């Protein structure tokens, strides 16, 4: 399976998971494409936009910032993020991310079943 960034279909989003502002997402993997993976893709948050903090009762998710800068949230704790920074949300915890920079923030998200 090959996925070229140039071929991705970006879907507009608004207020992801109770967050704010415009965004877009593109799927790289869907459920069934890879064992244990429920989904993987890129999300682009415009300046001022966010993914609202939300719980993961039975799944785990990794966020990896590809470009831009923002603030990550893990169980209510806020921390700066930039290219190459990542964090993992284990089952039973919550997370979100906000673009508080002046350029789009693009991150890779990987959602898996609880181990």
C-alpha positions as CSV (number, residue, x, y, z in Angstrom):
1,X,0.0,0.0,0.0
2,X,1.4,3.4,-1.0
3,X,0.0,6.8,0.0
4,X,1.4,9.9,-1.6
5,X,0.7,13.2,0.2
6,X,-0.1,14.8,-3.1
7,X,-2.9,12.3,-3.7
8,X,-4.6,12.7,-0.3
9,X,-8.2,13.9,-0.2
10,X,-8.4,16.6,2.5
11,X,-11.8,16.9,4.1
12,X,-12.8,20.2,5.7
13,X,-13.7,20.0,9.4
14,X,-15.0,22.5,11.9
15,X,-14.6,22.4,15.7
16,X,-13.1,18.9,15.9
17,X,-14.1,17.1,19.1
18,X,-15.6,20.3,20.6
19,X,-12.6,22.4,19.7
20,X,-12.7,25.7,17.8
21,X,-12.2,26.9,14.2
22,X,-11.6,25.5,10.8
23,X,-9.4,22.4,10.1
24,X,-9.0,19.7,7.5
25,X,-8.0,16.0,7.7
26,X,-6.7,13.3,5.3
27,X,-6.8,9.6,6.0
28,X,-3.6,7.6,5.5
29,X,-4.9,4.3,7.0
30,X,-8.4,3.2,7.8
31,X,-9.7,0.4,10.1
32,X,-8.6,-2.9,8.6
33,X,-5.6,-1.6,6.6
34,X,-3.2,-2.6,9.4
35,X,-3.6,-4.9,12.3
36,X,-4.4,-3.0,15.5
37,X,-4.8,0.4,13.8
38,X,-8.2,2.0,13.8
39,X,-7.0,5.0,11.8
40,X,-4.0,7.1,10.9
41,X,-3.9,10.5,9.1
42,X,-2.9,14.1,8.9
43,X,-4.9,17.0,10.4
44,X,-4.3,20.6,9.5
45,X,-5.4,23.2,12.1
46,X,-5.6,26.8,11.0
47,X,-4.3,29.5,13.4
48,X,-6.6,29.7,16.4
49,X,-8.2,26.3,15.7
50,X,-8.1,23.3,18.0
51,X,-9.0,19.7,18.6
52,X,-11.0,19.8,21.9
53,X,-9.7,17.8,24.8
54,X,-11.5,14.4,24.7
55,X,-11.3,11.1,26.4
56,X,-10.0,7.8,25.1
57,X,-11.7,5.1,27.3
58,X,-10.7,2.1,25.1
59,X,-8.2,3.4,22.5
60,X,-4.7,4.9,22.4
61,X,-3.6,7.8,20.2
62,X,-0.3,9.3,19.2
63,X,0.0,12.9,17.9
64,X,3.2,13.9,16.1
65,X,3.6,17.5,14.9
66,X,4.8,17.7,11.3
67,X,4.8,21.5,10.9
68,X,3.7,24.6,12.8
69,X,3.6,25.2,16.5
70,X,0.9,24.9,19.1
71,X,-0.1,23.7,22.6
72,X,-0.7,20.0,23.4
73,X,-3.1,19.0,26.2
74,X,-2.7,15.7,28.1
75,X,-5.1,15.1,31.0
76,X,-5.5,18.9,31.4
77,X,-1.7,19.6,31.4
78,X,-0.7,22.1,28.6
79,X,2.7,22.1,26.9
80,X,4.3,23.6,23.8
81,X,4.7,21.6,20.7
82,X,6.6,22.0,17.4
83,X,7.9,20.0,14.5
84,X,9.0,16.5,15.6
85,X,7.3,16.7,19.0
86,X,4.8,13.9,19.9
87,X,2.8,12.6,22.8
88,X,0.9,9.5,23.5
89,X,-2.6,9.3,25.0
90,X,-3.1,5.9,26.7
91,X,-6.5,4.4,27.2
92,X,-8.4,6.0,30.1
93,X,-6.8,9.4,29.5
94,X,-7.7,12.6,27.6
95,X,-6.0,14.9,25.1
96,X,-6.3,17.7,22.6
97,X,-4.2,20.2,20.7
98,X,-4.4,23.9,19.8
99,X,-2.8,25.9,17.1
100,X,-1.8,29.1,18.9
101,X,0.8,30.0,16.2
102,X,0.6,32.2,13.1
103,X,0.7,29.4,10.5
104,X,-1.2,26.1,9.9
105,X,-0.2,23.3,12.4
106,X,-0.2,19.9,10.7
107,X,0.0,16.8,12.9
108,X,0.0,13.0,12.3
109,X,-2.5,11.1,14.4
110,X,-2.4,7.3,14.9
111,X,-5.4,5.6,16.7
112,X,-5.0,2.1,17.9
113,X,-7.0,-0.4,20.0
114,X,-6.1,-0.7,23.6
115,X,-3.2,-3.1,24.1
